[in-house]
Amino acid sequence: MEGTGRLEAFSDGVFAIAATLLVLEFGVGTGHTLTHQLLHLWPAYLSYVTSFVTIGIIWMNHHHTVSLMGRTDRTMLFLNNLLLLTIAFLPFPTKLVGDYLHHGGEEAAVLAYAGTLVIMAALHQAWWRYARHDRRLIADDVPDTALRAVDRAYAPGVPLYGIVFCLAFASPLAAVFVTFAIAAFYLPSAALFDR
């Protein structure tokens, strides 16, 4: 067993790089006026904001839950790396949504995006459950009420992203908007943690 410092430092770096990579996916070509091209990038703006807010919320929740841990172990480091794998991958399906929403292939693009979010939410849940089980990695002074607050905040993640995945078959655009709504739902999650 060791402290959480290295886990936090590495995680923060991956979160920062993933958030930065999102904006590098923007690009304009030639053939139309710049104003026309910038206006037609709205799917890229939507997917960028949704993904950036999602990454930011996951980072805030990750930070909070790691603050409840007094130690880490090899299994937790492995689970953390799996979670970070999906975070680092998120810029790719974000670009797919930006490129293909309202074009041919939009359903596949949004399914890849939603599928990534489902996997990410499931890994985050497994990550938390491992740390929390029998207070395995939880600091001794953390009250059970704090753990239950995290449980409540994390519980809707997988089902909500599962709904987005299913919705993508019927309406890819609606699925992206629901993903944005989920991100907005999780913004006040810090308040849930304090209850």
C-alpha positions in Angstrom: 0.0 0.0 0.0 1.1 3.5 -0.7 -0.3 7.0 -0.7 -2.4 8.5 -3.5 0.0 11.3 -4.6 1.4 9.5 -7.7 -2.1 8.3 -8.8 -3.4 11.9 -8.5 -0.4 13.4 -10.4 -0.6 11.0 -13.3 -4.4 11.2 -13.5 -4.3 15.0 -13.5 -1.8 14.9 -16.4 -4.0 12.6 -18.5 -7.1 14.7 -17.8 -5.3 17.8 -18.9 -4.0 16.3 -22.1 -7.4 14.8 -23.0 -9.1 18.1 -22.5 -6.5 19.9 -24.6 -6.6 17.4 -27.4 -10.3 18.1 -27.8 -9.7 21.6 -29.2 -7.0 20.5 -31.6 -9.6 18.6 -33.6 -11.1 21.9 -35.0 -10.2 22.8 -38.6 -11.5 24.7 -41.5 -10.9 24.1 -45.2 -11.1 26.3 -48.2 -13.9 26.8 -50.8 -16.4 28.7 -48.7 -16.1 31.9 -46.7 -14.6 31.6 -43.3 -17.9 32.8 -41.7 -19.7 30.0 -43.5 -17.2 27.4 -42.4 -17.3 28.6 -38.8 -21.1 28.5 -38.7 -21.1 25.0 -40.1 -18.8 23.8 -37.4 -21.6 23.8 -34.9 -21.6 20.0 -34.4 -17.9 20.2 -33.5 -18.6 23.0 -31.0 -21.4 21.0 -29.5 -19.3 17.8 -29.2 -16.3 19.8 -27.9 -18.3 21.6 -25.1 -20.1 18.3 -24.1 -16.8 16.4 -24.0 -14.9 19.1 -22.2 -17.6 19.5 -19.5 -17.8 15.7 -19.2 -14.0 15.4 -18.7 -14.0 18.3 -16.3 -16.8 16.7 -14.2 -15.0 13.4 -14.2 -11.8 15.1 -13.1 -13.7 16.9 -10.2 -15.3 13.7 -9.1 -12.1 11.8 -9.4 -10.3 14.5 -7.3 -13.0 14.3 -4.6 -13.1 10.5 -4.4 -9.3 10.3 -4.3 -9.4 12.8 -1.4 -11.4 10.2 0.5 -8.8 7.5 0.1 -5.9 7.1 2.5 -4.0 4.7 0.3 -3.8 2.9 -3.0 -2.7 -0.5 -4.2 -1.6 -2.1 -7.5 -5.2 -3.1 -8.4 -6.4 0.4 -7.9 -3.6 1.7 -10.1 -4.6 -0.7 -12.8 -8.3 0.3 -12.6 -7.3 3.9 -12.6 -5.2 3.3 -15.8 -8.3 1.7 -17.4 -10.4 4.7 -16.5 -7.8 7.0 -17.9 -7.6 5.0 -21.1 -11.2 5.9 -21.8 -10.6 9.6 -20.9 -7.6 9.8 -23.2 -9.7 8.1 -26.0 -12.6 10.5 -25.7 -11.2 13.1 -28.2 -11.4 10.5 -31.0 -15.2 9.9 -30.8 -15.7 13.6 -30.1 -14.1 14.4 -33.4 -16.2 11.7 -35.1 -19.3 13.5 -33.8 -18.1 16.8 -34.9 -17.3 15.6 -38.4 -20.3 13.3 -39.0 -23.2 14.8 -37.1 -25.8 15.8 -39.8 -23.8 13.9 -42.4 -23.6 10.3 -43.6 -22.3 8.1 -40.8 -23.7 10.2 -37.9 -25.3 7.2 -36.2 -22.0 5.2 -36.2 -20.2 8.3 -34.9 -22.6 8.9 -32.0 -22.7 5.2 -31.2 -18.9 5.3 -30.9 -19.2 8.4 -28.7 -22.0 7.0 -26.5 -20.3 3.6 -26.2 -17.1 5.3 -25.0 -19.1 7.1 -22.3 -20.8 3.9 -21.2 -17.5 2.1 -20.8 -16.0 5.2 -19.0 -18.9 5.3 -16.6 -18.7 1.6 -15.9 -15.0 1.8 -15.3 -15.5 4.7 -13.0 -18.1 2.8 -11.1 -15.8 -0.3 -10.8 -12.9 2.0 -9.8 -15.0 3.5 -6.9 -16.5 0.2 -5.9 -13.0 -1.4 -5.6 -11.8 1.5 -3.3 -14.9 1.5 -1.3 -15.5 -2.2 -0.7 -15.0 -2.9 3.0 -13.4 0.6 3.1 -10.4 -1.1 1.5 -8.6 2.1 0.4 -10.7 4.7 2.3 -9.0 6.9 4.9 -10.0 6.0 8.5 -11.4 9.4 9.3 -13.9 9.5 6.4 -17.5 9.0 7.6 -19.8 6.5 5.9 -22.1 9.3 5.0 -19.5 10.7 2.6 -19.2 7.3 0.9 -22.9 7.0 0.5 -23.0 10.4 -1.0 -20.5 9.3 -3.7 -22.6 6.1 -4.2 -25.7 8.2 -4.9 -23.8 10.6 -7.2 -22.3 7.8 -9.3 -25.3 5.5 -9.5 -27.1 7.1 -12.4 -24.0 7.2 -14.7 -24.1 3.9 -16.4 -27.9 3.8 -16.9 -28.0 7.4 -18.3 -25.2 6.8 -20.8 -26.9 3.5 -21.7 -30.0 5.5 -22.6 -27.9 7.8 -24.7 -26.4 4.8 -26.5 -29.9 3.4 -27.3 -31.2 6.8 -28.3 -28.4 7.2 -30.8 -30.1 4.5 -33.0 -33.3 6.7 -33.2 -31.8 10.2 -33.2 -28.1 10.8 -33.1 -28.6 14.6 -32.6 -30.9 14.0 -29.6 -28.4 11.6 -28.1 -25.7 14.3 -28.2 -28.0 16.8 -26.6 -29.0 14.3 -23.9 -25.2 13.7 -23.3 -24.9 17.4 -22.8 -27.9 17.3 -20.4 -26.2 14.6 -18.4 -23.0 16.7 -18.1 -25.2 19.6 -16.9 -26.9 17.2 -14.4 -23.5 16.2 -13.0 -22.2 19.8 -12.7 -23.7 20.3 -9.2 -22.4 16.8 -8.1 -20.2 18.4 -5.5 -23.3 19.3 -3.6 -24.4 15.6 -3.8 -21.0 14.6 -2.3 -21.5 16.9 0.7 -24.9 15.4 1.8 
